[in-house]
Amino acid sequence: MPEAQVTLAAIAGAHGLGGEVRLKLFAESVESLSRLTAVQVGGRELTLKSVKPGGIGAVACFAEISDRSAAEKLRGELVTIPRSALPPLEEGEYYHTDLLGLPCESVEGEPLGSVVAVENFGAGDILEIEKPDGKRSMVPFREGVADLAEGKILVDPVFLA
C-alpha cells in the first residue's frame, strides 16, 4: 500500500517567465518547505530548487520546470510529501494530518463523531468534528475542551453545538 501523502501547498499559477510557480501554503511556513529537496506534484517527483515568500503565499522553483508554459500546466496541482518525510515531533506536538479521522468521545466514552478538519485562524487550532448525525461543530483544540489521548480526541460535549 502506498504511503500516505501530506499536502504542503497548492500551485496557484505561474510566476514570471522562468518557470517559477506561486504557491498557496498549507504548511506552517516557507521555511518548512525550504528544508525539502524532493516533492510530489501531480503524480511526479520534482526537485525543489528554491522557495521564498511571495505575496500571501510563496514562490517556488523546480529544477524540472524551466519556462512559464510548463509552470502554468501545474496550476491547481498539490505539492505533497510522504508522511515519513516530516521531521520528528517533540513531546506534546502533533501534525494536523495526524488528527484527521480520529474518533471523538466524551470522557465517559460516549461516541461524539470524528475529526474532519483542523483550522487555525490565528488564536490556536480548531477541530471540525462531524457528529454521528452528520452535523458538524467546531471546537477549540485546548486542554479540558478537546484533548488528544491514546489515538482519540476526548471532547467536552458542552462545546458541541
Phi and psi in degrees as GROMACS dihedral restraints (atoms count N, CA, C in turn):
[ dihedral_restraints ]
;  ai    aj    ak    al  type     phi  dphi    fc
    3     4     5     6     1   -66.0    20    10
    4     5     6     7     1   148.0    20    10
    6     7     8     9     1   -68.9    20    10
    7     8     9    10     1   144.5    20    10
    9    10    11    12     1   -61.4    20    10
   10    11    12    13     1   139.1    20    10
   12    13    14    15     1  -101.0    20    10
   13    14    15    16     1   146.7    20    10
   15    16    17    18     1  -111.9    20    10
   16    17    18    19     1   126.4    20    10
   18    19    20    21     1   -84.5    20    10
   19    20    21    22     1   124.0    20    10
   21    22    23    24     1  -102.6    20    10
   22    23    24    25     1   -25.2    20    10
   24    25    26    27     1  -165.8    20    10
   25    26    27    28     1   167.8    20    10
   27    28    29    30     1  -125.1    20    10
   28    29    30    31     1   143.8    20    10
   30    31    32    33     1   -84.3    20    10
   31    32    33    34     1   120.6    20    10
   33    34    35    36     1   -89.1    20    10
   34    35    36    37     1   -18.5    20    10
   36    37    38    39     1   151.7    20    10
   37    38    39    40     1  -176.8    20    10
   39    40    41    42     1   -77.2    20    10
   40    41    42    43     1   155.2    20    10
   42    43    44    45     1  -133.5    20    10
   43    44    45    46     1   110.9    20    10
   45    46    47    48     1    76.1    20    10
   46    47    48    49     1  -165.3    20    10
   48    49    50    51     1  -103.7    20    10
   49    50    51    52     1   -13.7    20    10
   51    52    53    54     1   -92.1    20    10
   52    53    54    55     1    12.2    20    10
   54    55    56    57     1    98.2    20    10
   55    56    57    58     1     3.0    20    10
   57    58    59    60     1   -72.3    20    10
   58    59    60    61     1   156.0    20    10
   60    61    62    63     1  -128.0    20    10
   61    62    63    64     1   149.4    20    10
   63    64    65    66     1   -87.6    20    10
   64    65    66    67     1   136.9    20    10
   66    67    68    69     1  -116.6    20    10
   67    68    69    70     1   139.2    20    10
   69    70    71    72     1   -96.0    20    10
   70    71    72    73     1   114.7    20    10
   72    73    74    75     1   -81.4    20    10
   73    74    75    76     1   136.8    20    10
   75    76    77    78     1  -112.3    20    10
   76    77    78    79     1   -14.6    20    10
   78    79    80    81     1   -73.3    20    10
   79    80    81    82     1   167.1    20    10
   81    82    83    84     1   -63.6    20    10
   82    83    84    85     1   -37.4    20    10
   84    85    86    87     1  -160.7    20    10
   85    86    87    88     1   169.0    20    10
   87    88    89    90     1   -61.7    20    10
   88    89    90    91     1   -36.7    20    10
   90    91    92    93     1   -60.1    20    10
   91    92    93    94     1   -35.3    20    10
   93    94    95    96     1   -65.0    20    10
   94    95    96    97     1   -30.6    20    10
   96    97    98    99     1   -79.1    20    10
   97    98    99   100     1   -35.7    20    10
   99   100   101   102     1   -65.9    20    10
  100   101   102   103     1   -16.7    20    10
  102   103   104   105     1   -77.6    20    10
  103   104   105   106     1   -11.7    20    10
  105   106   107   108     1   -92.3    20    10
  106   107   108   109     1   153.8    20    10
  108   109   110   111     1  -115.2    20    10
  109   110   111   112     1   -35.2    20    10
  111   112   113   114     1  -124.4    20    10
  112   113   114   115     1   137.4    20    10
  114   115   116   117     1  -137.0    20    10
  115   116   117   118     1   162.7    20    10
  117   118   119   120     1   -98.2    20    10
  118   119   120   121     1   132.1    20    10
  120   121   122   123     1  -136.9    20    10
  121   122   123   124     1   116.1    20    10
  123   124   125   126     1    58.0    20    10
  124   125   126   127     1    36.4    20    10
  126   127   128   129     1    83.6    20    10
  127   128   129   130     1     5.3    20    10
  129   130   131   132     1  -129.8    20    10
  130   131   132   133     1   151.5    20    10
  132   133   134   135     1   -84.1    20    10
  133   134   135   136     1   129.5    20    10
  135   136   137   138     1  -121.7    20    10
  136   137   138   139     1   148.7    20    10
  138   139   140   141     1   -92.2    20    10
  139   140   141   142     1   120.8    20    10
  141   142   143   144     1   -83.2    20    10
  142   143   144   145     1   108.1    20    10
  144   145   146   147     1   -80.0    20    10
  145   146   147   148     1   -41.6    20    10
  147   148   149   150     1  -158.3    20    10
  148   149   150   151     1   156.7    20    10
  150   151   152   153     1  -148.9    20    10
  151   152   153   154     1   136.2    20    10
  153   154   155   156     1  -143.4    20    10
  154   155   156   157     1   157.8    20    10
  156   157   158   159     1   -59.4    20    10
  157   158   159   160     1   144.6    20    10
  159   160   161   162     1  -157.6    20    10
  160   161   162   163     1   107.5    20    10
  162   163   164   165     1    64.0    20    10
  163   164   165   166     1  -129.1    20    10
  165   166   167   168     1   -92.1    20    10
  166   167   168   169     1     2.3    20    10
  168   169   170   171     1  -133.1    20    10
  169   170   171   172     1  -122.7    20    10
  171   172   173   174     1  -149.7    20    10
  172   173   174   175     1   166.0    20    10
  174   175   176   177     1  -122.9    20    10
  175   176   177   178     1   128.4    20    10
  177   178   179   180     1  -122.0    20    10
  178   179   180   181     1   154.0    20    10
  180   181   182   183     1  -127.3    20    10
  181   182   183   184     1   126.7    20    10
  183   184   185   186     1  -107.0    20    10
  184   185   186   187     1   139.0    20    10
  186   187   188   189     1   -57.5    20    10
  187   188   189   190     1   -35.3    20    10
  189   190   191   192     1   -83.8    20    10
  190   191   192   193     1    -7.1    20    10
  192   193   194   195     1  -113.4    20    10
  193   194   195   196     1   113.5    20    10
  195   196   197   198     1  -116.4    20    10
  196   197   198   199     1    -4.5    20    10
  198   199   200   201     1  -144.6    20    10
  199   200   201   202     1   167.9    20    10
  201   202   203   204     1   -61.0    20    10
  202   203   204   205     1   -38.6    20    10
  204   205   206   207     1   -61.0    20    10
  205   206   207   208     1   -46.4    20    10
  207   208   209   210     1   -66.2    20    10
  208   209   210   211     1   -37.9    20    10
  210   211   212   213     1   -65.4    20    10
  211   212   213   214     1   -40.9    20    10
  213   214   215   216     1   -65.3    20    10
  214   215   216   217     1   -30.9    20    10
  216   217   218   219     1   -66.4    20    10
  217   218   219   220     1   -17.0    20    10
  219   220   221   222     1   -87.5    20    10
  220   221   222   223     1    -5.7    20    10
  222   223   224   225     1   -52.4    20    10
  223   224   225   226     1   131.3    20    10
  225   226   227   228     1    88.3    20    10
  226   227   228   229     1   -11.2    20    10
  228   229   230   231     1   -75.6    20    10
  229   230   231   232     1   151.6    20    10
  231   232   233   234     1   -93.9    20    10
  232   233   234   235     1   144.9    20    10
  234   235   236   237     1  -102.1    20    10
  235   236   237   238     1   115.7    20    10
  237   238   239   240     1  -128.4    20    10
  238   239   240   241     1   162.8    20    10
  240   241   242   243     1  -139.5    20    10
  241   242   243   244     1   158.3    20    10
  243   244   245   246     1   -64.8    20    10
  244   245   246   247     1   147.0    20    10
  246   247   248   249     1   -54.3    20    10
  247   248   249   250     1   -36.0    20    10
  249   250   251   252     1   -68.0    20    10
  250   251   252   253     1   -15.7    20    10
  252   253   254   255     1   -82.4    20    10
  253   254   255   256     1    -9.3    20    10
  255   256   257   258     1   -72.2    20    10
  256   257   258   259     1   146.3    20    10
  258   259   260   261     1   -62.8    20    10
  259   260   261   262     1   151.4    20    10
  261   262   263   264     1   -62.8    20    10
  262   263   264   265     1   153.6    20    10
  264   265   266   267     1   -99.1    20    10
  265   266   267   268     1   151.3    20    10
  267   268   269   270     1   -84.6    20    10
  268   269   270   271     1   166.5    20    10
  270   271   272   273     1   -54.9    20    10
  271   272   273   274     1   130.4    20    10
  273   274   275   276     1    85.7    20    10
  274   275   276   277     1    -6.4    20    10
  276   277   278   279     1   -92.1    20    10
  277   278   279   280     1   161.6    20    10
  279   280   281   282     1  -156.1    20    10
  280   281   282   283     1   158.3    20    10
  282   283   284   285     1  -100.9    20    10
  283   284   285   286     1   141.0    20    10
  285   286   287   288     1   -53.5    20    10
  286   287   288   289     1   -40.8    20    10
  288   289   290   291     1   -59.4    20    10
  289   290   291   292     1   -29.6    20    10
  291   292   293   294     1   -75.3    20    10
  292   293   294   295     1   -16.9    20    10
  294   295   296   297     1   -86.1    20    10
  295   296   297   298     1   -25.6    20    10
  297   298   299   300     1   -62.7    20    10
  298   299   300   301     1   130.1    20    10
  300   301   302   303     1    88.4    20    10
  301   302   303   304     1    -8.3    20    10
  303   304   305   306     1   -65.5    20    10
  304   305   306   307     1   140.8    20    10
  306   307   308   309     1   -71.3    20    10
  307   308   309   310     1   149.5    20    10
  309   310   311   312     1  -116.0    20    10
  310   311   312   313     1   134.9    20    10
  312   313   314   315     1  -138.0    20    10
  313   314   315   316     1   159.2    20    10
  315   316   317   318     1   -77.4    20    10
  316   317   318   319     1   168.2    20    10
  318   319   320   321     1   -59.5    20    10
  319   320   321   322     1   -29.2    20    10
  321   322   323   324     1   -79.2    20    10
  322   323   324   325     1    -4.9    20    10
  324   325   326   327     1    95.2    20    10
  325   326   327   328     1     7.0    20    10
  327   328   329   330     1   -72.9    20    10
  328   329   330   331     1   126.6    20    10
  330   331   332   333     1   -64.1    20    10
  331   332   333   334     1   130.0    20    10
  333   334   335   336     1  -117.2    20    10
  334   335   336   337     1    -9.1    20    10
  336   337   338   339     1   135.8    20    10
  337   338   339   340     1  -152.7    20    10
  339   340   341   342     1  -149.0    20    10
  340   341   342   343     1   157.9    20    10
  342   343   344   345     1   -76.3    20    10
  343   344   345   346     1   123.8    20    10
  345   346   347   348     1  -111.9    20    10
  346   347   348   349     1   -15.3    20    10
  348   349   350   351     1  -161.0    20    10
  349   350   351   352     1   155.6    20    10
  351   352   353   354     1  -128.5    20    10
  352   353   354   355     1   124.7    20    10
  354   355   356   357     1  -119.9    20    10
  355   356   357   358     1   157.5    20    10
  357   358   359   360     1  -144.6    20    10
  358   359   360   361     1   111.0    20    10
  360   361   362   363     1  -100.2    20    10
  361   362   363   364     1    13.5    20    10
  363   364   365   366     1   116.8    20    10
  364   365   366   367     1   -20.1    20    10
  366   367   368   369     1  -108.4    20    10
  367   368   369   370     1    13.3    20    10
  369   370   371   372     1   122.1    20    10
  370   371   372   373     1   169.0    20    10
  372   373   374   375     1   -73.5    20    10
  373   374   375   376     1   142.2    20    10
  375   376   377   378     1  -121.9    20    10
  376   377   378   379     1   128.6    20    10
  378   379   380   381     1   -94.1    20    10
  379   380   381   382     1   131.8    20    10
  381   382   383   384     1   -97.1    20    10
  382   383   384   385     1   119.2    20    10
  384   385   386   387     1  -112.5    20    10
  385   386   387   388     1   126.9    20    10
  387   388   389   390     1   -93.4    20    10
  388   389   390   391     1   119.5    20    10
  390   391   392   393     1   -79.6    20    10
  391   392   393   394     1   164.6    20    10
  393   394   395   396     1   -56.1    20    10
  394   395   396   397     1   -26.8    20    10
  396   397   398   399     1   -83.4    20    10
  397   398   399   400     1     2.3    20    10
  399   400   401   402     1    92.0    20    10
  400   401   402   403     1   -13.7    20    10
  402   403   404   405     1   -75.0    20    10
  403   404   405   406     1   154.3    20    10
  405   406   407   408     1  -119.2    20    10
  406   407   408   409     1   147.4    20    10
  408   409   410   411     1  -134.5    20    10
  409   410   411   412     1   151.0    20    10
  411   412   413   414     1  -108.4    20    10
  412   413   414   415     1   131.5    20    10
  414   415   416   417     1  -130.6    20    10
  415   416   417   418     1   133.7    20    10
  417   418   419   420     1   -62.0    20    10
  418   419   420   421     1   134.3    20    10
  420   421   422   423     1   -87.0    20    10
  421   422   423   424     1    77.7    20    10
  423   424   425   426     1  -132.1    20    10
  424   425   426   427     1   151.9    20    10
  426   427   428   429     1   -55.1    20    10
  427   428   429   430     1   131.2    20    10
  429   430   431   432     1    87.8    20    10
  430   431   432   433     1   -16.2    20    10
  432   433   434   435     1  -106.1    20    10
  433   434   435   436     1   -53.3    20    10
  435   436   437   438     1  -145.9    20    10
  436   437   438   439     1   113.8    20    10
  438   439   440   441     1  -118.3    20    10
  439   440   441   442     1   138.0    20    10
  441   442   443   444     1   -81.1    20    10
  442   443   444   445     1   122.5    20    10
  444   445   446   447     1  -148.7    20    10
  445   446   447   448     1   113.2    20    10
  447   448   449   450     1    52.5    20    10
  448   449   450   451     1    52.6    20    10
  450   451   452   453     1    75.8    20    10
  451   452   453   454     1    16.4    20    10
  453   454   455   456     1  -148.6    20    10
  454   455   456   457     1   168.9    20    10
  456   457   458   459     1  -109.8    20    10
  457   458   459   460     1   122.6    20    10
  459   460   461   462     1   -91.0    20    10
  460   461   462   463     1   117.9    20    10
  462   463   464   465     1  -115.3    20    10
  463   464   465   466     1   137.3    20    10
  465   466   467   468     1   -76.7    20    10
  466   467   468   469     1   115.0    20    10
  468   469   470   471     1   -60.1    20    10
  469   470   471   472     1   -19.1    20    10
  471   472   473   474     1   -59.0    20    10
  472   473   474   475     1   -29.5    20    10
  474   475   476   477     1   -85.4    20    10
  475   476   477   478     1    -6.8    20    10
  477   478   479   480     1   -89.7    20    10
  478   479   480   481     1   109.2    20    10
